[in-house]
Each structure stands twice: as structure tokens, then as C-alpha cells.
Amino acid sequence: MHEGAFIVRIDYIAMMGNEKQERAGRRLMGQELLKDLGLENVLVLDRRDELSEADVLYSFALDELLCRSTGKGGPSICHIWRHPRGFVMGLRDSRLPEAASAEQELQSAGWATAVRNSGGAAVPLDLGVINISLIMPKPSVESFHFHDDFERMYGLIRHALQETGCQVDKGEIRGAYCPGDFDLSINGYKFCGIAQRRQTHAFIVQAFIITEGSGQERARFVRKFYDQAVVGADSKDYPIVDADSTASLEQLTGLGPDAGEVFVESVKRIIRSLQTEAGIIDAEAKMAMPSQEQIRSMAEVMRARYAIQA
């Protein structure tokens, strides 16, 4: 071998070794940052393929019951779920002048509808939208660290998308549906919204993540709902939705048509990296899964409490 070629080869090997060290360093740094999220020994409840329940409130009711259990000493839980055809409104949406007629039109078209008890505004759900709920105990009854809890979900999602090379920003996106300070976006397009529900001893941070399909089509669909529901309303009482504000991870990243699966596996990998054998054994021993009857009963209570008044 020519001497120059040999030197180049040695330099190449050294460079590869440095890259491995840098990657290892980045992983270690990432692991330290993950520990700051406070997600140690969280149980993963992946219900993405449990699609037999037609009621879109079923998963929200399950969140409510699991949160009660967590507040009584149960484990922290990461609940992952989907609904094939649901339209979930916020409390402010339910008070719009023509909300009842707009809801009836959705139901006639085969959409399961509901008003949720957490914050936020109207959101359409389908198989390309992944929902994640972080259900965790409050450090004390007097704890009102809303911002920190939102940050925890933001950190989880940002880390889950780190390998895409895309920067995940937070902050309200003008024209997006379900707007809020914790809109998550890539290149100015919203793909995720975050809401929160707090009980006395525990809380739920809920995120919807548009992973597959067209974000623009979903935004146009929400705009159509508001066009009907807001007749006679003050423009301050509802969001002005612009279709060009929203996109899916499939559109924004290189994750491809299976973006939802790839994203969820990344979330689960992060959660599991923070689990210990002893911690998970203890968490599983404290886990009390409510029955279907209990969940359906809670869903009916929630529907009666937050139903749109015709």
C-alpha cells in the first residue's frame, strides 16, 4: 500500500472513532436531559389498536379514572391512543351559537362527537392522529405548576423527533386550529397541540399529534365546523383557522407514510430508557385498570356534564 494511502486510512479510522465518541457523548447528554423531564418509571399503556369503542369520550374517561388512581398512589402512566373518526370540541366551542347544529351535521356524517373537560378547542381525530396522555401525581395539593407540566410533554415529543434532524418549536401558530402557547411546530407548521386537566392529587397532560396524512385537509375540516357554529358569535370567541397553518409529521419530516408508528416507537423507547426493573415492578403492582363498564359510565357522566345545550 502506498504510504500516503496508509496515512489517509489511519486518519479515516481516527475520524470514525471520533464520530463514535461524539455519538456516545450526544446519547449521554440526551439521557441527562431526559432525566430532567421527570418521567422515571412511567408505565406505557399503548391502546392504538383498540378501536372497537365508538364513543370518542371513552379514552378521555379512561384518562379521568387513571388520573384518580394515580392521585391515590397509583403509577404514572403514558397512555397512547387513537380514534378512527372523532371530533372533539373545547368548552368554548360548546357555547357557540350554532354549535348544536354543527355537531348534528358531524354526527349525520358518521363522526363521533364530544366536548372534552381539558382545555383547548376543536380537534378532529382519525387514525393518522396519535394522542398521548401523561398522567402523573402532583407533588402537593397546592401545586399549580401548569407551565412545567406542559414543558414535560414538549420535552418528550421534541426528544422523540430528535433523530429526524427537525427543530421542534413551541408557541402559538397563527391560523392553526386548537391554538395555544404550546402549539408545537416544525418550520412554522403546527403538528401538535397540548391541553391539560388537573385533579386534586394528579394531572393529565394531553397532546394530539398529527402524524400522517394532510394537516391542511384537517384544518379545512375544522374551519367548516366553525363556519357553521359561529353564526352570530363575536369573532373573539373562536379561532380563525387557516388551512396553511397545519401539517403532519409525514409532510414535515422524513419519517414517511408510517410516521405514526415510527414516532410512537420513539416515544416508547424514551419512556423505557428511564425505567428500572425495581421501579416498574413497583409501578405494575400499583396499577389498577378500570373495567369497561366503569369507563363507559364515566364517559356518560362527562357527556352529561359538558354536553352542548341546544
N, C-alpha and C positions, 0 to 999 in steps of 0.2 A: 504494500500500500504506500502511496506517496505520502511523504512526511506532512505536507500541508493538509491532505485529506484526513490524516490521523488527528491532527490538531483540531480540525473542524469537528470531527466526530466526538472528541473529548469535550469540546465546548458545547456541542449539542446535548450530550449526556448530562453535563453540568446544568444546562438550561432546563432540561426536563426535570432534573432533581429539584431545581429551584421552584419550578411551577408546581410540583407536587407539594413542596413545603408551603408554598403560598396558599394552595387549595386547602391544605390541612389547617393552616392558620386561619383562613376565612371560615372554615367549618367550626373551629374552636371559638372564634369571635362570634359567629352566628349563634352558637349554642349558649354562650354567655348572655347574649341579647335576649334569647328566647326565655331564659330563666327570669328575666325582668318582667315577663308578662304575667307571672303568677299562675301558670297553667299546669303545675305539677300534679301528677296522679289524677288527671281528669279521665273519666270513663267515656269511651266513644260509643254512641248509640246511632248506628247508621241504618236509617229506615228508608233509603231512597227507592227501594224496590217494593215497599209496602204501599201499593196503590189501590187497594180494594175499597178503602173508605172514601165514599163520595163527598162527605162533608169536609169542606176546606178548613173548618174550625177544629177538626179532630186533632191535628198536630199542635195547634195553639193551646187546646185544652190539655193535651199531654204535657206541654211545657209548664202550664199552670200547676198541674198536680206534682210534677217532678220538682218544681221550684219549692213547693210547700214541703216536700220530703227533704230536700237539701237544707232548707231552713231549720229543720228539726234534727239535723245531724247527719243527713244523707250525703252521698258523694257529690262532687262537682261533675257535670255532665256536658259533653259536646254532642248535641242532638242534630243530626243531619237528615234532611227530608226533602221530598218533592211532592207536588200535587199536579195531576195531569191537566186540569182545566179549572182554575180558580181565579176569582177576582176579589181581592181583599181591600177594603176601604178603611180609612182612618176615621176617628171620631168627628173631625171637622167635615169630612166628606159626607158623613151621615146626616149632617144638618143642612146640607144644600137644598134649595127649594124643590128641585125635581129629582132628588136622589132616589126616591122610591120608584119613580117611573123608569129611571135609568137602570136601576137594579132589576126591575121586572124584565126589561128588554134583554139584559145579560142572561138572566135565568131562562128566558124563552129560547135563547141561542145555545143553551146547554152549559152555561157557566155556573159553577157553584160559587155563591157569593157569601160574604160575611163582613162584619165590622170588627176589627181587632181591638184589644184593650191596651196595646202598646202604642207608642207614638207613631207619627208618620202619616202618609196619605196613600192614595190608591196605588195598588201594585197588582199586575196580572201575574199569575203563576202558571207554569207549564213544565214539561219535562226538561226543558233547557234552562230552568231556573233552579239553582241549588239554594236551599235555605239552611242556615246554620244558627243554632241557638246555643249560647254559652250560659249554662245555669250554674250559679256559684253562690256560696254563702256570703252574706255581708259581714264585715269584721265586727260590726256592732249595730244595734238598732238605730243609733244616731248617725250612721254612715250615709253621707249624701255625695259620694264621690262619683257623680254621673260621668264626668269627663274621663276619669281613669278607666272606667268600665268600657266606654266607647273605644278608648285607646287600646285596650286589650284585644278587642276584636279586630281593630285596624292592624295591629301588630301581627296577629295570626295570619290574616289574609295577605298582608304585604310579604311576610316570610314565605307563605305558600307559593307566591308568584315570583319569588326571587330568581329562580333559575331561568325564567323567561327573559331576563335582562330588561324588563319593562319597569319603569318607575311608577309606583302606585302613589298617587297624591290624594289628599283629603281636603275637603272644603266644598261648599255648595256649588253645584254646576247649574248655571243659568239655563232655564228651559227644561231641566230634567224632571221626570215625574218622581213623586215622593222626595222632594228636595229637603236637604238638611245640611248642617255644618259638617256632618261626617259622611257626605257623599264620597265614595271612592272612585277615582277616575284614572285613566291612562290617556295621555296626550289630549286631555281636555274632554274626554268622553266618559260619562258616568257608566259604570258597570255594576255598582253595588250601593245599596242603601242600608243604613243601620238604625234600629229603633231599640227601645229599652222598656222593660216592665219591672217594677220594683215591688217586692212584698216586704213584710216586716223584717224578716230574717234572711232573705235571699233575693237574688235578682236574676233577670234574664236579659241578655243582650242578643237581639235577633238581627240577622243580616240576610238579605236576599242578594244572590249573586247571579247575574245574567251570564251564563257560561257559553251557551250555544244558540245558534240562530241569529235573527236580526234584532238588534236593540231598537232600531228605527221603527220597525213594524209594531213592536210592543208600545213604543211611545205614541205612535199614531192611534193605537187602540185606546190608550188611556185618554188621549186628547178627545176622542169621540165620546167617551163616557162624560167628560166634563162639559163638552158642548151641549149635552142634553141636561145634565144635572144642575148646571149653574144658571139656568134661565131665571132672571130676576135677582141674582145674587150680586153682592158687592165684589168687585174684582180682587179685593184684598183677602177674600175668604177662600181662595182656591189657587193652585199653581197654574201658570200659563205654560203649557207643555209644548216644547219644540222637538220635533222628531230627530233633528240633527244633533241632539244633546247626548244621545244614549247609544251604546254599542255593547256587544257581547265580548267575552274573552276570546271566543273563536275569531272574531273580527279584529281584535286589538293585539293579540299575541300570536305566537307561532304554535299554539297548542293543538290546532287542527279541529276537525269535527267532533272529536271525543274530548273536548276541552273540559267538560264537566267531570268526567271520570278522572282525568289527569289531575285536575285541581283538587278534587276530594281526596285522592290518594296522597297528595302532597300535604293537605291539612292533617290527615290521619297520621302520616309519618312524623310530622312535627309533634302532635299530641303524644304519640307513643314514645318519642325520643325523650320525653320528660317524665315518663312513668318509671317507677321502680317496682320490683317484684312484690316487696312488702307493702308498698303503698297501694298497688292495685288489688292485692288480696284483701286488704282492709276496705277499700272502696267497694269492691264487689259484694263483700259481706254486708255492707250497709245499704246496698241498692234495693229499693222496693218498687218494682214496676207495677203501676196501677193496671187494673183489669180493663178490658174493652168497655164493659158496662160503666165503669167509673169514668172513663174518658168521655164516652158519649153523653153521660149525664152532665158532666162539667161543660161540654160543648153546648148543651141545651141551656144551661144556666147562663153562659156567656152570650148566647144568641138573644135570649130574652132581655138581658141587661143592656145590651148595646145595639139592639135592632133599630133599623130605620123606622121612624114614625111616619106613616103615610099621611 
